[in-house]
Amino acid sequence: MLTYEENKNEIDWVKNKEGWKPYTRQYAEKSELRPPHTWWNHDEVGQSSTGTKEIQKLFPDIKPFATPKPERLLQRIIQIATNEGDIVLDYFAGSGTTAAVAQKLKRKWIMVENNENTVNTFVVPRLKKVINGEDKGGISEEVNWTGGGGFTYFSVEKSMFDTRSGIICLAENVLNGKLAKLVATQLEYDYQPENEYFCGKKGDVLLAVVEGMLTDGLLNFLLNSLDGEKFLEIAALAVDPDLENKNCKNIKIGRIPNNILRHYARI
């Protein structure tokens, strides 16, 4: 009679009320039903040198990215944790292995990397090769990857606002017109800084962006700088309460749009 120890890869002996009975469990080596092991040998998922060779094959003329992950390692992680169409998020894109493997496995992905040089040297060029079917290494042959899909990338600017003692304040990096340009675009004005006071134009309406509090004195100053035949919209970070209900036939007073504060404030 076979025992568990004599043939443990094929038969388990399970005891129930009726006594010991054989229980068989069989998995194909590549079956998705096979439970993941807690110990992953390098011959199954690769090692650091494997990832380095994959990068060298893609970019033979530049110094390899330090300690890149092998594609088979990310393949196993992604297959365990996600299904096709799911979103894979990697806050440390590095050489772009996670995105490359996710693309080949038909997952959506979001990558974040704070080193611009790394993005331009490795991540973007690598993903272009993946999309164009030029990446023949890694898991490409195993999953029959020939290219496809696409991606968009962009740089995120520093926050436009700081929070100090619970009060939202403009950050130094947005002074000198950066905020004005953003507000003009948001309010659908043509960004046309005619002078240091007005930054946008929409027909006969001018836009003024106040990087602070709009006071009565500042309002009067803007009025005196305005052509009498034109209208003015003012967007301020804050408005003096005394001006909240002030009516001027050719002036509209408001605050910087909330969605700008919501997306750019560090709270």
C-alpha positions as CSV (number, residue, x, y, z in Angstrom):
1,M,0.0,0.0,0.0
2,L,1.3,3.5,-0.9
3,T,1.8,5.9,2.0
4,Y,2.0,9.7,1.9
5,E,5.8,9.6,2.6
6,E,6.4,7.0,-0.1
7,N,4.7,9.0,-2.8
8,K,3.9,12.4,-1.3
9,N,3.7,14.1,-4.7
10,E,0.7,12.1,-5.7
11,I,-1.2,10.8,-2.7
12,D,-2.3,12.2,0.6
13,W,-3.9,10.0,3.2
14,V,-6.7,11.8,5.0
15,K,-8.4,10.4,8.1
16,N,-12.1,10.7,8.6
17,K,-14.8,8.9,10.6
18,E,-14.5,5.9,8.3
19,G,-10.7,5.7,8.7
20,W,-7.8,6.6,6.4
21,K,-8.5,7.2,2.7
22,P,-6.3,8.2,-0.1
23,Y,-6.6,11.7,-1.5
24,T,-5.0,12.5,-4.8
25,R,-3.9,16.0,-5.9
26,Q,-2.4,16.6,-9.3
27,Y,-1.4,19.9,-10.9
28,A,0.2,20.7,-14.2
29,E,3.4,22.6,-13.7
30,K,1.9,25.7,-15.5
31,S,-1.6,25.3,-14.3
32,E,-3.3,28.5,-12.9
33,L,-4.9,26.2,-10.3
34,R,-1.5,25.3,-8.8
35,P,-1.1,27.1,-5.4
36,P,1.8,29.6,-5.4
37,H,4.9,28.4,-3.5
38,T,6.3,30.5,-0.7
39,W,9.8,29.8,-1.9
40,W,10.6,30.9,-5.4
41,N,13.8,29.6,-6.8
42,H,15.9,31.6,-9.2
43,D,15.4,29.0,-11.9
44,E,11.7,29.7,-11.8
45,V,11.6,33.5,-11.5
46,G,15.1,34.6,-12.3
47,Q,17.5,36.7,-10.3
48,S,19.1,40.1,-10.3
49,S,21.5,39.1,-13.1
50,T,18.6,38.0,-15.1
51,G,17.0,41.4,-14.9
52,T,20.3,43.1,-15.8
53,K,20.7,40.9,-18.9
54,E,17.1,41.8,-20.0
55,I,18.0,45.5,-19.7
56,Q,21.3,45.1,-21.5
57,K,19.5,43.4,-24.4
58,L,17.1,46.3,-24.7
59,F,19.7,49.0,-24.2
60,P,23.1,47.7,-25.2
61,D,24.8,51.1,-25.4
62,I,24.1,52.4,-22.0
63,K,24.9,51.5,-18.4
64,P,22.3,49.1,-17.1
65,F,19.8,50.2,-14.5
66,A,20.9,49.1,-11.0
67,T,19.3,45.9,-9.6
68,P,16.4,45.6,-12.1
69,K,13.8,42.9,-11.4
70,P,13.5,40.0,-13.8
71,E,10.3,39.8,-15.8
72,R,9.5,36.3,-14.7
73,L,9.4,37.5,-11.1
74,L,6.9,40.3,-11.8
75,Q,5.0,37.9,-14.0
76,R,4.4,35.6,-11.1
77,I,3.4,38.4,-8.7
78,I,1.0,40.0,-11.2
79,Q,-0.6,36.7,-12.1
80,I,-1.1,35.8,-8.5
81,A,-2.6,39.2,-7.5
82,T,-4.6,40.3,-10.6
83,N,-6.6,39.2,-13.6
84,E,-6.6,40.4,-17.1
85,G,-7.9,44.0,-17.3
86,D,-7.0,44.8,-13.7
87,I,-4.9,47.9,-12.9
88,V,-1.4,47.4,-11.6
89,L,0.1,50.3,-9.6
90,D,3.9,50.7,-9.0
91,Y,5.0,53.8,-7.1
92,F,8.6,53.0,-7.9
93,A,8.8,52.4,-11.6
94,G,12.5,52.0,-11.8
95,S,13.5,50.4,-15.1
96,G,9.9,49.9,-16.0
97,T,9.7,46.1,-15.5
98,T,6.4,46.1,-13.8
99,A,4.7,48.1,-16.6
100,A,6.4,46.0,-19.3
101,V,5.1,42.8,-17.8
102,A,1.7,44.1,-17.0
103,Q,1.3,45.2,-20.6
104,K,2.4,41.8,-21.9
105,L,-0.1,40.2,-19.5
106,K,-2.9,42.4,-20.7
107,R,-3.3,44.4,-17.5
108,K,-3.7,48.1,-17.2
109,W,-1.0,49.9,-15.3
110,I,0.0,53.1,-13.6
111,M,3.7,53.9,-12.9
112,V,5.2,56.6,-10.7
113,E,8.8,57.6,-10.8
114,N,10.4,60.7,-9.3
115,N,13.7,60.5,-11.2
116,E,13.2,62.2,-14.5
117,N,16.4,60.8,-15.9
118,T,15.3,57.3,-15.1
119,V,12.0,57.9,-16.8
120,N,13.6,59.3,-20.0
121,T,16.4,56.7,-20.1
122,F,14.7,53.5,-19.3
123,V,10.9,53.6,-18.6
124,V,9.6,55.4,-21.7
125,P,12.0,53.9,-24.2
126,R,11.4,50.4,-22.8
127,L,7.6,50.7,-23.0
128,K,7.8,52.0,-26.5
129,K,9.7,48.9,-27.5
130,V,7.1,46.8,-25.7
131,I,4.2,48.6,-27.5
132,N,5.9,48.3,-30.9
133,G,6.7,44.6,-30.5
134,E,10.4,45.3,-30.5
135,D,10.9,43.7,-27.0
136,K,11.6,40.0,-27.7
137,G,13.1,39.3,-24.3
138,G,11.8,38.6,-20.9
139,I,8.4,36.8,-21.0
140,S,7.6,37.9,-24.6
141,E,8.0,34.5,-26.1
142,E,6.3,32.6,-23.3
143,V,3.1,34.8,-23.5
144,N,3.4,35.2,-27.3
145,W,3.8,39.0,-27.1
146,T,4.0,40.8,-30.4
147,G,3.1,44.3,-29.3
148,G,0.0,46.4,-28.9
149,G,-1.7,49.0,-26.8
150,G,-0.4,52.4,-25.8
151,F,0.4,54.6,-22.9
152,T,0.6,58.3,-21.9
153,Y,3.1,59.9,-19.6
154,F,3.4,63.3,-18.0
155,S,5.3,65.3,-15.4
156,V,3.5,66.4,-12.2
157,E,4.4,69.8,-11.1
158,K,5.0,70.7,-7.5
159,S,2.0,71.6,-5.4
160,M,0.8,75.1,-6.0
161,F,-0.2,75.6,-2.4
162,D,1.1,75.0,1.1
163,T,-0.9,74.6,4.2
164,R,0.4,76.5,7.2
165,S,-1.5,76.3,10.5
166,G,-4.5,75.1,8.7
167,I,-4.5,78.0,6.2
168,I,-4.0,77.4,2.5
169,C,-1.1,79.6,1.2
170,L,0.5,80.0,-2.2
171,A,3.8,78.1,-2.5
172,E,6.8,80.0,-3.7
173,N,7.1,78.0,-6.9
174,V,3.8,79.3,-8.3
175,L,4.4,83.0,-8.0
176,N,5.3,85.2,-10.9
177,G,2.5,84.1,-13.2
178,K,2.2,80.3,-13.0
179,L,-1.0,80.4,-11.0
180,A,-2.4,83.1,-13.3
181,K,-1.8,81.0,-16.4
182,L,-3.5,78.0,-14.8
183,V,-6.6,79.9,-13.6
184,A,-6.9,81.6,-17.0
185,T,-7.0,78.2,-18.7
186,Q,-9.4,76.8,-16.2
187,L,-11.8,79.7,-16.7
188,E,-11.5,79.4,-20.5
189,Y,-9.7,82.7,-21.0
190,D,-6.9,83.2,-23.5
191,Y,-3.8,83.7,-21.5
192,Q,-2.7,87.1,-22.6
193,P,-0.8,89.0,-19.9
194,E,-1.4,92.5,-21.2
195,N,0.4,94.0,-18.2
196,E,1.3,93.0,-14.6
197,Y,-2.4,93.3,-13.6
198,F,-4.4,91.5,-16.2
199,C,-3.5,88.0,-17.4
200,G,-6.5,86.7,-19.5
201,K,-8.9,87.9,-22.2
202,K,-12.2,86.7,-23.4
203,G,-13.8,89.1,-25.8
204,D,-14.3,92.4,-23.9
205,V,-13.7,90.7,-20.5
206,L,-10.3,90.8,-18.8
207,L,-9.1,88.5,-16.1
208,A,-7.1,89.4,-13.0
209,V,-5.7,86.7,-10.7
210,V,-4.9,87.8,-7.1
211,E,-2.2,85.7,-5.5
212,G,-3.5,86.5,-2.0
213,M,-6.5,88.4,-0.6
214,L,-8.5,90.8,-2.6
215,T,-8.9,94.0,-0.6
216,D,-10.9,97.1,-1.2
217,G,-7.7,99.0,-2.0
218,L,-6.6,96.5,-4.5
219,L,-10.0,96.4,-6.1
220,N,-10.0,100.1,-6.6
221,F,-6.5,99.9,-8.0
222,L,-7.6,97.3,-10.6
223,L,-10.6,99.5,-11.4
224,N,-8.4,102.5,-12.1
225,S,-6.2,100.3,-14.3
226,L,-9.2,99.1,-16.4
227,D,-10.3,100.5,-19.7
228,G,-13.7,101.9,-19.0
229,E,-15.3,100.0,-21.9
230,K,-14.1,96.6,-20.7
231,F,-15.3,94.2,-18.1
232,L,-13.2,92.5,-15.4
233,E,-13.3,89.2,-13.6
234,I,-11.2,88.8,-10.5
235,A,-10.2,85.4,-9.1
236,A,-8.5,85.6,-5.8
237,L,-7.1,83.2,-3.3
238,A,-9.2,85.0,-0.6
239,V,-11.6,87.9,-0.6
240,D,-12.1,90.5,2.0
241,P,-15.5,89.8,3.7
242,D,-16.5,93.5,3.1
243,L,-16.3,92.9,-0.6
244,E,-18.5,89.7,-0.7
245,N,-21.7,91.6,-1.4
246,K,-20.2,94.5,-3.3
247,N,-21.9,95.1,-6.6
248,C,-20.1,96.6,-9.6
249,K,-21.7,96.5,-13.0
250,N,-18.6,95.7,-14.9
251,I,-16.7,93.5,-12.3
252,K,-17.2,89.9,-11.2
253,I,-15.4,88.9,-8.0
254,G,-14.7,85.3,-7.2
255,R,-12.2,82.9,-5.7
256,I,-9.8,80.7,-7.4
257,P,-11.8,77.6,-8.6
258,N,-12.2,74.9,-6.0
259,N,-11.0,72.1,-8.3
260,I,-7.6,73.9,-8.6
261,L,-7.3,74.0,-4.8
262,R,-8.5,70.4,-4.5
263,H,-6.0,69.0,-7.0
264,Y,-3.0,71.2,-6.2
265,A,-3.2,71.9,-2.5
266,R,-1.1,69.7,-0.1
267,I,-3.5,69.1,2.7
